[in-house]
Amino acid sequence: MAIPRLSSLLRWRKLGKSDWLVASIGFVLFVFFLSFFFDPTSDSVPSVDRSPPIASPPDLVKLTLSSKAKERGAFCLDGSLPGYHFHKGSGSGSKSWLLHLEGGGWCSTIASCSARAMTMLGSSTYFEDEVDFQGVLSSDPSLNPEFFNWNRVKIRYCDGASFAGHPEAEFKNGTRLFFRGQLIWEAIMDELLSMGMSDAKQGILTGCSAGGLATLIHCDYFRDHLPKDAAVKCVSDGGFFLNVPDVLGHPTMRSFYHDVVNLQGVDKSLDQNCVAKPEPSNCIFPQKFLNNIRTPVFLVNPAYDFWQIQHVLVPASADVDKSWAKCRLNIKECDVAQMKVLHGFRSSMMNAIGKFHQNKVGGMFIDSCYSHCQTLMSATWHSPTSTRIENKTIAESVGDWYFNRKPLKLIDCPYPCNPSCYNLNFT
């Protein structure tokens, strides 16, 4: 399937107000569907199980290619320069910085990385000139009450290893690919520090999906490069990937991460105390290193993460007879036996975050939605109809935690208890 240019997918300026949110949901999820194993056959377009609210016109922010990347040898998979979108802060937010790491899966083989290098997930050649800042990146105080006037940066993802690949792993099989994720992260950090972030009073590193995992990997690096007296924390959205077998008992995700780590030299960016143990690739799973992060962390994650259900728990390879086909696409189509398996997946997540629950400075918002990333869309981040736990939106929960108004560890009851959920439907 050819990858269409964004201009043909989303003609922003021609949409009516009632269409902004639907189009934005489509764009954010489009990135995910290009991602895992770089599977170009996933053509389903999700809908939500209730009507979205009317959204504001888009907050378009221009692309900047990194000026420090070339000298640092920081390149996308295809050798192009990495980039970011920067919205300058104002007023009380002029010395506050929020960095968002874009997500979009990983590549684990030369073939999948080569294919990825011909898309926006592996080459800045395909980046849009402008992107819409929504959710935690929005400049609308009604949609982003805590961080609307901060310096906000969206760092584009074009390396395929959660901004953690290393060049020592390159030149395999004679194929020219650049595994420079760690250098991309460092080069753009240097650039932002020179633009005023070195004087920050407040800072948040966040990201979704593969970017949510990258947030956890680089959280302490972010903390260590901002002023010591700055209030610095990290928010990982949809990045808590589980090391669980699929429904046939196969270690699908563990095997996949093993290949990603080995192909791109990711182990050098992981917790070195963990990496010293027998299987370094296990150290990419957040459960293995979350409690060793020194910087305060907030987890935003659905207990029924559609991405993990479709690719970790019930990947296509584990559903040969298609008995899970309807359930994978729409949680409302799951039968009693399948729901028991999904509740078991939720239990695995609860067990995995068990020790973190005792972390006094940590926070969490674990809802029971069939969703994935939830901080980048106003409909799920903060709106009159957003997902809530104990009557709090994700934005309100993160704000209370970040500003130390109250410690927050919110865990939803099991599906289908929460009527405020935006459950995605891929049928």
Secondary structure per residue as TSV (DSSP state, phi and psi in degrees):
chain	resnum	aa	ss	phi	psi
A	1	M	-	360.0	122.5
A	2	A	-	-66.7	146.2
A	3	I	-	-91.4	112.1
A	4	P	-	-71.9	150.6
A	5	R	-	-67.1	148.8
A	6	L	H	-60.0	-33.9
A	7	S	H	-59.3	-29.8
A	8	S	H	-85.8	-17.6
A	9	L	H	-83.9	-45.8
A	10	L	-	-130.1	101.6
A	11	R	-	-93.3	82.7
A	12	W	G	-51.5	-47.1
A	13	R	G	-72.8	-11.9
A	14	K	G	-99.3	-2.1
A	15	L	-	-84.8	147.5
A	16	G	-	-80.2	165.9
A	17	K	G	-56.6	-40.4
A	18	S	G	-67.9	-11.5
A	19	D	G	-97.0	-11.8
A	20	W	H	-58.1	-48.3
A	21	L	H	-65.6	-44.2
A	22	V	H	-60.6	-43.7
A	23	A	H	-63.7	-38.9
A	24	S	H	-67.6	-41.3
A	25	I	H	-58.9	-42.2
A	26	G	H	-60.3	-41.9
A	27	F	H	-66.8	-48.1
A	28	V	H	-59.2	-43.6
A	29	L	H	-74.8	-26.0
A	30	F	H	-56.2	-40.0
A	31	V	H	-60.8	-42.2
A	32	F	H	-63.1	-37.2
A	33	F	H	-74.0	-9.6
A	34	L	T	-89.2	-3.0
A	35	S	T	-93.8	-78.5
A	36	F	G	-59.8	124.9
A	37	F	G	61.1	12.2
A	38	F	G	41.1	68.9
A	39	D	-	-96.2	101.0
A	40	P	T	-80.8	6.1
A	41	T	T	-94.1	-1.5
A	42	S	-	-86.4	99.3
A	43	D	-	-104.2	-3.4
A	44	S	-	-66.0	141.2
A	45	V	-	-112.7	119.4
A	46	P	-	-77.6	154.2
A	47	S	E	-123.1	174.3
A	48	V	E	-110.8	159.1
A	49	D	S	-87.9	12.0
A	50	R	S	-154.4	159.9
A	51	S	-	-68.0	131.1
A	52	P	-	-75.4	154.3
A	53	P	-	-73.2	164.2
A	54	I	-	-69.0	131.4
A	55	A	-	-103.4	161.9
A	56	S	-	-73.7	159.6
A	57	P	-	-56.9	156.9
A	58	P	-	-67.2	148.2
A	59	D	-	-102.8	84.9
A	60	L	E	-82.0	132.1
A	61	V	E	-127.2	131.7
A	62	K	E	-74.0	153.7
A	63	L	E	-80.5	140.2
A	64	T	E	-124.8	125.1
A	65	L	E	-82.8	138.1
A	66	S	-	-61.3	129.5
A	67	S	S	-81.5	-17.7
A	68	K	S	-101.3	-4.8
A	69	A	H	-66.1	-45.5
A	70	K	H	-62.1	-44.9
A	71	E	H	-66.9	-24.0
A	72	R	H	-92.3	-5.5
A	73	G	T	70.8	29.8
A	74	A	-	-97.1	105.0
A	75	F	-	-128.7	153.1
A	76	C	-	-65.7	173.8
A	77	L	T	-52.2	-36.7
A	78	D	T	-90.0	-0.1
A	79	G	S	96.7	-0.3
A	80	S	-	-79.7	164.6
A	81	L	-	-77.2	138.6
A	82	P	-	-74.2	168.3
A	83	G	E	-151.3	177.7
A	84	Y	E	-155.7	166.3
A	85	H	E	-119.1	126.2
A	86	F	E	-121.2	125.1
A	87	H	E	-114.5	113.7
A	88	K	-	-67.1	139.1
A	89	G	-	-77.1	168.6
A	90	S	-	-147.9	160.9
A	91	G	G	53.6	-129.6
A	92	S	G	-66.2	-14.2
A	93	G	G	-99.4	7.7
A	94	S	T	-67.0	-22.0
A	95	K	T	-113.5	22.1
A	96	S	E	-116.1	139.1
A	97	W	E	-129.7	134.4
A	98	L	E	-126.8	118.6
A	99	L	E	-108.2	129.3
A	100	H	E	-113.2	125.9
A	101	L	E	-94.9	118.0
A	102	E	-	-64.7	148.1
A	103	G	-	-105.1	-176.3
A	104	G	-	148.2	35.3
A	105	G	-	70.6	-160.9
A	106	W	-	-144.8	167.7
A	107	C	-	-124.9	139.1
A	108	S	-	-117.6	-3.5
A	109	T	S	-137.1	163.7
A	110	I	H	-59.7	-41.7
A	111	A	H	-64.3	-46.5
A	112	S	H	-70.0	-34.3
A	113	C	H	-70.1	-36.1
A	114	S	H	-65.5	-40.7
A	115	A	H	-65.9	-41.4
A	116	R	H	-63.3	-33.3
A	117	A	T	-65.8	-10.1
A	118	M	T	-104.6	21.6
A	119	T	S	-134.3	176.2
A	120	M	T	-67.0	-10.9
A	121	L	T	-92.1	3.3
A	122	G	T	-143.4	0.9
A	123	S	-	-154.2	131.8
A	124	S	G	-72.0	-12.0
A	125	T	G	-56.7	-29.8
A	126	Y	G	-101.8	3.2
A	127	F	-	-64.9	145.8
A	128	E	-	-72.0	150.5
A	129	D	S	-70.5	-28.0
A	130	E	E	-139.6	146.3
A	131	V	E	-129.6	156.2
A	132	D	E	-85.6	126.6
A	133	F	-	-92.0	109.8
A	134	Q	-	-122.2	176.1
A	135	G	G	57.5	-127.8
A	136	V	G	-65.3	-13.3
A	137	L	G	-99.0	-4.6
A	138	S	-	-67.4	147.7
A	139	S	-	-97.7	8.1
A	140	D	-	-92.3	114.1
A	141	P	T	-62.8	-23.2
A	142	S	T	-74.8	-21.3
A	143	L	T	-105.4	-16.6
A	144	N	S	-147.1	68.9
A	145	P	T	-63.4	-26.5
A	146	E	T	-93.0	-32.1
A	147	F	T	-124.6	12.6
A	148	F	T	-61.2	-29.0
A	149	N	T	-109.5	15.5
A	150	W	S	-76.7	164.2
A	151	N	E	-69.4	120.3
A	152	R	E	-121.1	132.6
A	153	V	E	-131.4	129.8
A	154	K	E	-107.4	114.8
A	155	I	E	-93.6	120.3
A	156	R	-	-72.9	146.9
A	157	Y	-	-104.0	114.6
A	158	C	-	-141.9	25.5
A	159	D	S	-116.3	-24.4
A	160	G	S	82.4	16.0
A	161	A	S	-147.7	39.1
A	162	S	T	53.5	43.9
A	163	F	T	56.2	37.4
A	164	A	-	-136.2	8.4
A	165	G	-	-76.5	157.6
A	166	H	-	-129.4	140.9
A	167	P	G	-64.4	-20.0
A	168	E	G	-60.8	-18.1
A	169	A	G	-92.3	5.4
A	170	E	-	-81.0	-178.9
A	171	F	-	62.4	45.9
A	172	K	-	-98.9	138.4
A	173	N	T	57.7	23.2
A	174	G	T	72.9	6.6
A	175	T	-	-92.7	132.2
A	176	R	-	-89.4	98.0
A	177	L	-	-127.4	149.1
A	178	F	-	-106.9	113.6
A	179	F	-	-100.1	79.3
A	180	R	-	-121.9	27.0
A	181	G	H	-55.8	-43.9
A	182	Q	H	-62.5	-40.8
A	183	L	H	-69.0	-34.7
A	184	I	H	-60.8	-48.3
A	185	W	H	-57.2	-47.0
A	186	E	H	-68.3	-40.2
A	187	A	H	-65.8	-44.5
A	188	I	H	-70.6	-34.6
A	189	M	H	-59.7	-46.4
A	190	D	H	-58.3	-42.1
A	191	E	H	-64.0	-44.8
A	192	L	H	-68.6	-35.5
A	193	L	H	-61.6	-39.0
A	194	S	H	-73.0	-15.7
A	195	M	T	-92.5	4.5
A	196	G	T	124.7	-11.1
A	197	M	G	-67.6	-19.8
A	198	S	G	-66.3	-15.9
A	199	D	G	-106.5	16.6
A	200	A	-	-62.2	142.2
A	201	K	S	-98.2	-26.2
A	202	Q	E	-139.7	146.6
A	203	G	E	-152.1	141.8
A	204	I	E	-134.1	131.0
A	205	L	E	-105.6	127.2
A	206	T	E	-140.6	171.6
A	207	G	E	178.6	163.9
A	208	C	E	-125.0	146.9
A	209	S	T	60.2	-122.1
A	210	A	H	-59.5	-29.6
A	211	G	H	-73.6	-28.8
A	212	G	H	-68.9	-37.7
A	213	L	H	-65.9	-43.4
A	214	A	H	-60.1	-35.6
A	215	T	H	-58.9	-42.6
A	216	L	H	-70.4	-39.0
A	217	I	H	-63.5	-39.4
A	218	H	H	-104.6	7.8
A	219	C	H	-56.8	-49.7
A	220	D	H	-68.9	-33.5
A	221	Y	H	-60.2	-44.7
A	222	F	H	-60.1	-47.4
A	223	R	H	-58.8	-45.4
A	224	D	H	-69.9	-18.3
A	225	H	T	-101.2	1.4
A	226	L	S	-103.3	161.0
A	227	P	-	-52.9	145.6
A	228	K	T	-62.0	-30.0
A	229	D	T	-89.9	2.9
A	230	A	S	-77.7	147.7
A	231	A	E	-86.1	107.6
A	232	V	E	-123.3	128.4
A	233	K	E	-144.6	169.5
A	234	C	E	-129.8	141.2
A	235	V	E	-125.9	111.6
A	236	S	E	-99.1	122.6
A	237	D	E	-111.1	118.2
A	238	G	S	60.5	28.3
A	239	G	-	-111.2	4.4
A	240	F	-	-92.4	81.3
A	241	F	-	-82.8	137.1
A	242	L	-	-96.2	144.3
A	243	N	-	-95.0	76.2
A	244	V	-	-125.8	151.5
A	245	P	-	-72.2	158.3
A	246	D	-	-78.1	-178.3
A	247	V	T	-65.6	-14.9
A	248	L	T	-96.1	1.0
A	249	G	S	88.3	7.4
A	250	H	-	-87.3	142.9
A	251	P	-	-83.1	60.2
A	252	T	H	-57.1	-50.8
A	253	M	H	-70.9	-39.0
A	254	R	H	-63.0	-41.9
A	255	S	H	-65.1	-41.3
A	256	F	H	-63.3	-49.3
A	257	Y	H	-62.3	-36.1
A	258	H	H	-56.3	-44.7
A	259	D	H	-68.9	-39.1
A	260	V	H	-62.1	-48.9
A	261	V	H	-61.0	-46.1
A	262	N	H	-69.9	-39.1
A	263	L	H	-66.6	-42.9
A	264	Q	H	-108.5	8.9
A	265	G	T	64.8	35.3
A	266	V	G	-68.9	-23.6
A	267	D	G	-56.7	-26.5
A	268	K	G	-68.7	-18.4
A	269	S	G	-98.9	-3.8
A	270	L	S	-93.3	172.1
A	271	D	-	-55.4	113.7
A	272	Q	H	-69.5	-27.0
A	273	N	H	-66.1	-35.8
A	274	C	H	-74.4	-42.5
A	275	V	H	-61.1	-27.4
A	276	A	T	-68.1	-13.3
A	277	K	S	-82.3	170.8
A	278	P	S	-52.1	-40.9
A	279	E	-	-119.2	91.2
A	280	P	G	-57.4	-32.0
A	281	S	G	-66.5	-22.5
A	282	N	G	-64.5	-20.6
A	283	C	G	-75.6	-2.8
A	284	I	G	-84.1	-14.8
A	285	F	S	-76.8	126.8
A	286	P	H	-54.1	-32.4
A	287	Q	H	-57.4	-28.1
A	288	K	H	-77.3	-25.9
A	289	F	H	-130.7	-5.9
A	290	L	G	-54.4	-43.0
A	291	N	G	-76.8	-4.8
A	292	N	G	-96.8	-4.0
A	293	I	-	-73.8	126.6
A	294	R	-	-77.3	-28.4
A	295	T	S	-83.4	140.9
A	296	P	-	-57.4	135.2
A	297	V	E	-125.3	140.9
A	298	F	E	-119.2	129.5
A	299	L	E	-102.2	125.3
A	300	V	E	-111.8	117.6
A	301	N	E	-157.4	136.6
A	302	P	E	-79.5	139.5
A	303	A	T	-69.1	-20.6
A	304	Y	T	-116.8	61.4
A	305	D	-	-62.8	113.1
A	306	F	H	-60.6	-35.9
A	307	W	H	-64.5	-43.6
A	308	Q	H	-72.0	-35.4
A	309	I	I	-64.9	-40.3
A	310	Q	I	-78.0	-22.3
A	311	H	I	-123.5	-20.9
A	312	V	I	-105.5	-53.5
A	313	L	I	-80.0	-47.4
A	314	V	S	-129.6	67.8
A	315	P	-	-66.7	160.9
A	316	A	G	-55.4	-33.8
A	317	S	G	-65.9	-20.5
A	318	A	G	-99.6	5.6
A	319	D	-	-128.1	55.9
A	320	V	T	-61.9	-37.8
A	321	D	T	-87.1	3.7
A	322	K	-	63.0	20.8
A	323	S	T	-68.4	-21.0
A	324	W	T	-98.6	2.6
A	325	A	H	-54.8	-50.5
A	326	K	H	-69.9	-41.0
A	327	C	H	-63.2	-40.7
A	328	R	H	-61.3	-32.3
A	329	L	H	-89.3	-24.5
A	330	N	-	-153.7	112.2
A	331	I	G	-60.9	-23.4
A	332	K	G	-69.2	-15.3
A	333	E	G	-92.8	1.3
A	334	C	-	-76.5	137.6
A	335	D	-	-83.6	179.7
A	336	V	H	-60.1	-44.5
A	337	A	H	-65.0	-40.8
A	338	Q	H	-67.6	-39.2
A	339	M	H	-63.4	-33.3
A	340	K	H	-62.2	-39.3
A	341	V	H	-65.7	-42.5
A	342	L	H	-66.6	-37.2
A	343	H	H	-64.8	-33.4
A	344	G	H	-65.4	-37.0
A	345	F	H	-63.0	-43.5
A	346	R	H	-58.4	-43.0
A	347	S	H	-61.5	-37.1
A	348	S	H	-63.0	-39.4
A	349	M	H	-66.5	-42.3
A	350	M	H	-60.4	-40.7
A	351	N	H	-66.3	-39.2
A	352	A	H	-67.0	-32.2
A	353	I	T	-97.1	7.7
A	354	G	T	-54.9	-49.0
A	355	K	T	-68.4	-35.7
A	356	F	G	-63.8	-26.8
A	357	H	G	-60.0	-24.0
A	358	Q	G	-88.2	-5.4
A	359	N	-	-70.7	116.1
A	360	K	T	-66.5	-29.1
A	361	V	T	-100.2	-3.5
A	362	G	-	-85.1	161.1
A	363	G	E	-139.7	165.0
A	364	M	E	-159.5	152.5
A	365	F	E	-136.4	94.2
A	366	I	E	-108.4	99.2
A	367	D	E	-93.2	175.5
A	368	S	-	-108.6	38.4
A	369	C	-	-95.9	153.8
A	370	Y	S	-90.6	83.6
A	371	S	-	-146.5	-168.8
A	372	H	S	-145.7	-97.0
A	373	C	-	-79.1	135.9
A	374	Q	-	-130.8	-4.5
A	375	T	S	-92.1	-14.0
A	376	L	S	-93.2	-5.3
A	377	M	S	-120.0	132.4
A	378	S	H	-58.6	-33.8
A	379	A	H	-61.4	-31.0
A	380	T	H	-106.9	-21.2
A	381	W	H	-79.9	-57.9
A	382	H	S	-164.0	108.8
A	383	S	S	-158.3	169.3
A	384	P	T	-58.3	-23.3
A	385	T	T	-114.4	18.9
A	386	S	-	-67.3	157.6
A	387	T	-	-56.9	136.4
A	388	R	-	-133.4	148.9
A	389	I	B	-127.5	129.7
A	390	E	T	51.3	39.2
A	391	N	T	65.0	22.7
A	392	K	B	-117.6	135.2
A	393	T	-	-75.4	169.7
A	394	I	H	-61.0	-43.1
A	395	A	H	-60.8	-44.0
A	396	E	H	-65.4	-38.7
A	397	S	H	-66.4	-46.6
A	398	V	H	-63.7	-41.2
A	399	G	H	-62.5	-46.1
A	400	D	H	-59.3	-41.1
A	401	W	H	-69.7	-48.3
A	402	Y	H	-61.7	-43.7
A	403	F	T	-89.4	13.2
A	404	N	T	58.4	30.9
A	405	R	S	-73.9	-33.7
A	406	K	S	-167.0	147.6
A	407	P	-	-71.8	137.3
A	408	L	-	-132.6	119.6
A	409	K	E	-134.2	89.7
A	410	L	E	-98.8	122.7
A	411	I	E	-124.8	122.2
A	412	D	-	-72.5	159.1
A	413	C	-	-74.5	165.1
A	414	P	S	-64.1	153.4
A	415	Y	T	-55.7	139.1
A	416	P	T	-107.2	44.0
A	417	C	S	-72.4	-21.3
A	418	N	-	-105.0	102.9
A	419	P	T	-71.3	-10.8
A	420	S	T	-85.5	-2.4
A	421	C	-	-65.9	144.6
A	422	Y	-	-96.5	93.6
A	423	N	-	-90.4	124.9
A	424	L	E	-80.7	143.7
A	425	N	E	-126.2	113.7
A	426	F	-	-96.2	6.8
A	427	T	-	-84.9	360.0
